[in-house]
């Protein structure tokens, strides 16, 4: 329909949870739930999209499936369905799937890839001499620094996003506040009756707090002051480590890895941002098209539920893509809300000669609705008015006086 360019494919996984235990479904397994529903069994959906957001291939995995282990299965299935006209696509995926084994396999199979690096220590492009700005707007500012590995020929693109930095800093601040609030509550309780005071139990409680707030626990030095016999705790002291400030400065920094030798910094970064399309797809599937939760119990019905949801997404995305060609960027929910005010109505009109006129008509399309109709080449009122006259005169039986 659209003569799409499918030289780029995006791959990611999501999961949905069941209502019930689904003991007879072998794919219903407990795993890491992206909706935080650790109390429910899950099933995982692997999805390959082209660069324009259209699904190319999908597969259902158990809820505890390892993300890196699914890549080879999906690309082999995709290659069997469509040989890409002898041109292999550029594979884009996030850090969860970009394991060392998967990257080695992509290189062995002559795929080009663009992935988020799993490296813990990456360079901040703002600290380099020659950073390149790939986006500079009022709402977003992104600078990158390119470095080529002389041994492997792989390119590393170190990126700093101002918008991402604000988001990550906000998350860190929230976790810091929660940890300090919990420590303050524990410390205050040492001087109150009926609260925990045993030294070993306080140490145990602090260990649990460190585990619960593991993202920021390493930023603190925490000391428990005990009495002379070390039976009771009499105070808790904590202090932020100086190196935590360095972590704050590192917010918004990430690294992209690729074996594409001739793309510019801007082209690499813009291509990577296509991953947001697959994230938007998952949001649409879950919130707008009913992917979650799953109420079916049998495996074949669960697979059918996911397939029908994907089929619905195909239809929805055709509309969204046509609108996008006309520079209208709306989610399916926004389209439905905008179009919901136009309705089909029946007007009932009684007359003096014992008849009732039923006039079926359509409300007038608003300006924003006309914009969508025009972009999709649809008539705002394809049915028009339908007039029905019902005779309400009493029927006299034949032969009656």
C-alpha positions in Angstrom: 0.0 0.0 0.0 2.8 2.5 0.9 5.9 1.1 -0.7 7.7 1.0 2.7 11.4 1.0 3.1 12.2 -2.0 5.3 16.0 -1.7 5.5 15.6 -1.0 9.3 13.9 -3.3 11.8 13.2 -2.7 15.5 13.0 -5.5 18.0 11.7 -5.6 21.5 9.6 -7.7 23.9 6.8 -6.9 26.3 4.6 -9.0 28.5 1.1 -9.2 29.7 -0.4 -10.8 32.8 -3.2 -13.3 33.4 -6.1 -13.0 35.7 -5.8 -16.4 37.5 -3.1 -19.0 37.8 -3.4 -20.6 34.3 -2.0 -23.9 35.6 -2.8 -25.7 32.3 -1.0 -23.1 30.1 2.7 -24.1 29.8 3.7 -20.5 28.7 2.1 -18.9 31.8 5.2 -18.3 33.9 6.1 -15.9 36.7 8.8 -13.4 35.6 9.7 -9.8 35.6 6.5 -7.9 35.0 6.8 -4.5 33.3 3.4 -3.6 34.9 4.8 -4.6 38.4 2.3 -7.5 38.6 4.6 -10.0 40.2 1.6 -11.7 41.7 0.4 -12.9 38.3 1.8 -15.4 35.7 2.9 -13.7 32.5 3.2 -14.4 28.8 5.8 -12.6 26.6 5.3 -11.1 23.2 8.2 -10.6 20.9 7.6 -8.1 18.1 9.6 -7.0 15.1 8.6 -3.6 13.5 9.9 -1.9 10.4 11.2 1.6 10.5 7.6 3.0 9.9 6.1 1.1 12.8 4.4 -1.7 10.9 4.7 -5.2 12.5 6.7 -7.7 10.4 6.8 -10.7 12.7 5.6 -11.7 16.2 6.0 -14.7 18.5 4.6 -15.7 21.9 7.2 -16.8 24.5 6.8 -18.0 28.1 6.6 -15.3 30.7 10.0 -16.0 32.1 11.8 -16.0 28.6 15.3 -14.6 28.6 15.2 -11.5 26.3 18.6 -12.1 24.7 17.8 -15.7 23.8 14.8 -14.6 21.6 16.7 -12.5 19.0 18.0 -15.3 16.9 14.6 -17.0 16.8 12.8 -13.9 15.7 15.3 -12.9 13.0 15.5 -16.4 11.6 11.7 -16.5 11.4 11.6 -13.1 9.7 14.3 -14.2 7.2 12.2 -17.3 6.3 9.1 -15.2 5.7 10.8 -12.5 3.7 14.4 -12.7 2.4 14.6 -8.8 2.3 15.3 -9.0 -1.4 18.9 -10.0 -0.6 19.3 -6.9 1.6 19.7 -7.6 5.3 18.2 -4.9 7.5 19.8 -2.8 10.2 18.7 -4.3 13.6 17.9 -1.8 16.3 17.3 -3.0 19.9 17.8 -1.8 23.5 20.3 -2.9 26.1 18.1 -5.8 27.5 18.6 -7.8 24.2 22.1 -6.4 23.2 24.1 -9.1 24.9 27.7 -9.8 23.8 26.6 -13.2 22.3 23.8 -11.5 20.3 26.1 -8.9 18.9 28.7 -11.6 18.0 25.9 -13.5 16.2 24.7 -10.5 14.3 28.3 -9.9 13.1 28.6 -13.5 12.1 25.4 -13.3 10.1 26.5 -10.1 8.4 23.8 -7.9 10.0 24.3 -4.2 10.7 23.2 -3.3 14.1 22.6 -0.2 16.3 22.2 -1.0 20.0 22.2 0.5 23.4 25.5 -0.4 25.1 25.5 -2.4 28.4 28.7 -0.7 29.5 28.5 0.7 33.0 31.1 3.4 32.5 30.6 5.6 29.5 32.1 9.0 28.6 30.2 12.2 29.0 30.2 13.9 25.7 30.1 17.3 27.4 33.5 16.6 28.8 35.0 16.0 25.3 36.6 18.6 23.1 34.5 18.0 20.0 30.9 17.2 20.9 28.3 17.4 18.1 24.8 18.8 18.7 22.2 16.5 17.0 19.2 18.3 18.5 18.9 21.8 19.9 15.4 22.9 20.5 13.5 24.6 23.3 12.3 21.3 24.7 15.2 19.0 24.0 19.0 19.3 23.7 21.2 16.3 22.7 24.9 16.3 22.2 27.0 13.3 21.1 30.7 12.3 20.9 31.9 9.7 18.4 34.7 7.3 19.0 35.9 4.4 16.8 37.4 1.2 18.3 40.5 0.7 16.2 40.6 -3.1 16.9 37.0 -4.0 16.0 36.0 -1.0 13.8 32.9 -0.6 15.9 31.6 2.9 16.5 30.6 4.1 19.9 28.3 7.2 20.1 28.3 8.7 23.6 25.1 10.8 24.0 23.8 13.2 26.6 20.2 14.2 26.5 19.1 17.2 28.6 15.5 15.9 28.8 16.6 12.4 29.8 19.0 13.9 32.4 16.1 15.8 34.1 14.0 12.7 34.2 16.7 10.5 35.7 17.7 13.2 38.2 14.1 13.5 39.3 14.0 9.7 39.8 17.2 9.8 41.8 16.0 12.7 44.0 12.8 10.8 44.7 14.7 7.7 45.8 17.1 9.8 47.9 14.2 11.4 49.7 12.5 8.1 50.3 15.6 6.5 51.8 16.4 9.5 54.0 12.8 9.6 55.2 12.9 5.9 56.1 16.2 6.4 58.0 14.8 9.5 59.8 11.8 7.5 60.9 14.0 4.6 62.1 16.3 7.1 64.0 13.3 8.9 65.6 11.8 5.6 66.8 14.9 4.9 68.9 13.7 7.5 71.5 10.1 6.3 71.5 8.4 3.6 73.5 7.3 0.4 71.8 9.6 0.8 68.7 12.5 -1.3 67.5 15.7 -0.6 69.4 17.8 -3.8 69.3 21.2 -3.2 67.7 21.2 -6.3 65.5 17.6 -5.8 64.4 18.3 -2.2 63.4 21.3 -3.3 61.3 19.0 -5.9 59.7 16.3 -3.2 59.0 18.9 -0.9 57.4 20.1 -3.8 55.2 16.5 -4.2 54.0 16.3 -0.4 53.3 19.5 -0.7 51.2 18.0 -3.5 49.2 14.7 -1.7 48.7 16.5 1.5 47.6 19.4 -0.2 45.8 19.5 2.5 43.1 20.8 5.1 45.5 21.9 3.1 48.6 25.5 3.1 47.5 25.4 6.9 47.6 25.3 6.9 51.5 27.5 6.1 54.4 25.2 4.8 57.2 26.4 4.3 60.8 24.5 2.8 63.7 25.6 4.0 67.1 25.2 1.4 69.8 25.3 1.5 73.6 28.3 0.2 75.6 27.0 -3.4 75.6 25.9 -3.2 71.9 22.5 -4.5 72.8 20.5 -1.4 71.8 21.0 1.2 69.1 20.9 4.8 70.4 21.4 6.7 67.1 21.6 6.4 63.3 23.8 8.7 61.3 24.0 9.0 57.5 25.8 11.1 55.0 25.9 11.4 51.2 29.2 10.4 49.6 31.0 13.0 47.5 31.1 10.6 44.5 27.3 10.7 44.4 27.5 14.2 42.9 29.4 12.6 40.0 26.6 10.2 39.4 24.2 13.2 39.3 26.3 14.7 36.6 26.2 11.4 34.7 22.4 11.5 34.4 21.2 11.5 30.8 24.4 9.9 29.5 24.2 6.7 27.4 26.2 4.9 24.7 25.2 3.5 21.3 27.2 0.8 19.6 27.1 0.1 15.9 29.1 -1.5 13.1 27.7 0.9 10.5 30.9 2.7 9.3 29.6 5.6 7.2 26.6 7.1 8.9 26.8 10.5 10.5 26.3 11.2 14.2 22.9 12.7 13.5 21.8 9.8 11.3 22.8 7.3 13.9 21.1 9.1 16.8 17.9 9.7 14.8 17.7 6.1 13.8 18.1 5.0 17.4 15.2 7.2 18.4 13.0 4.9 16.2 12.9 2.6 19.3 10.3 5.0 20.7 8.0 3.8 18.0 8.0 0.2 19.3 7.5 1.6 22.9 4.5 3.5 21.5 3.2 0.3 19.9 3.3 -1.6 23.1 1.5 1.3 24.9 -1.2 1.2 22.2 -1.6 -2.6 22.4 -1.9 -2.6 26.1 -4.0 0.5 26.9 -6.0 1.1 23.8 -6.5 -2.3 22.1 -7.0 -4.6 25.2 -3.8 -6.7 25.2 -3.8 -6.8 29.0 -5.0 -8.5 31.1 -5.6 -12.0 29.6 -8.6 -13.8 30.8 -8.2 -16.9 28.7 -6.8 -20.1 30.2 -5.9 -22.3 27.2 -2.6 -21.7 25.3 -4.3 -21.6 21.9 -6.8 -19.0 23.1 -4.1 -16.9 24.7 -2.2 -16.9 21.4 -5.4 -16.0 19.6 -6.0 -13.1 21.9 -2.6 -11.7 21.2 -2.9 -12.3 17.5 -6.3 -10.4 17.3 -4.8 -7.5 19.2 -1.9 -7.3 16.7 -4.4 -7.5 13.8 -6.3 -4.6 15.3 -3.0 -2.7 15.6 -2.3 -3.3 11.9 -5.6 -1.6 11.0 -5.1 1.2 13.5 -1.5 1.9 12.3 -2.6 2.1 8.7 -4.9 5.0 9.7 -2.2 6.6 11.8 0.4 6.3 9.0 -1.9 7.9 6.5 -2.5 10.8 8.9 1.2 11.1 9.6 1.8 11.6 5.9 -0.4 14.6 6.2 1.6 15.8 9.3 -1.1 14.8 11.7 0.5 12.9 14.6 -2.1 11.4 16.9 -2.5 8.3 19.0 -5.4 6.0 18.5 -7.0 7.2 21.7 -6.7 10.8 20.6 -8.3 10.0 17.2 -11.2 8.3 19.0 -11.7 11.1 21.4 -11.6 13.7 18.6 -14.1 11.8 16.4 -16.5 10.7 19.2 -18.5 13.9 19.3 -19.9 13.4 15.7 -22.9 11.1 16.1 -25.7 9.5 14.1 -29.1 10.8 15.4 -32.8 10.0 14.9 -35.2 12.9 15.0 -38.9 12.0 15.6 -41.6 14.3 14.3 -45.4 13.6 14.9 -47.8 15.2 12.4 -51.4 16.3 12.4 -52.5 13.6 10.0 -51.7 10.7 12.2 -48.2 10.0 10.8 -44.8 10.1 12.4 -41.7 11.1 10.5 -38.3 9.5 11.6 -35.4 11.5 10.2 -32.1 9.7 10.5 -29.2 12.1 10.1 -25.5 12.8 11.0 -24.3 15.7 13.1 -22.1 18.2 11.4 -18.3 17.5 11.4 -16.2 19.9 13.4 -13.1 21.6 12.0 -10.7 19.1 13.6 -12.8 16.2 12.5 -12.9 17.5 8.9 -9.1 17.6 9.0 -8.9 13.9 9.7 -11.6 13.1 7.1 -9.7 15.1 4.5 -6.4 13.4 5.3 -8.0 10.0 4.9 -10.1 11.0 1.9 -13.3 10.0 3.6 -16.7 11.6 3.2 -17.8 13.1 6.5 -21.4 12.0 5.9 -21.4 8.9 3.6 -25.0 7.8 4.5 -26.8 11.1 4.3 -30.3 11.6 5.6 -32.8 8.8 5.7 -36.5 9.7 6.0 -39.1 7.2 7.2 -42.8 7.9 7.5 -44.9 5.7 9.8 -48.7 5.8 9.4 -50.3 5.7 12.9 -54.0 5.7 11.6 -56.0 2.8 13.2 -56.6 -0.1 10.8 -60.3 -1.0 10.3 -60.8 -4.7 9.9 -62.4 -5.8 6.6 -66.2 -6.3 7.0 -66.5 -4.3 10.1 -69.5 -1.8 10.6 
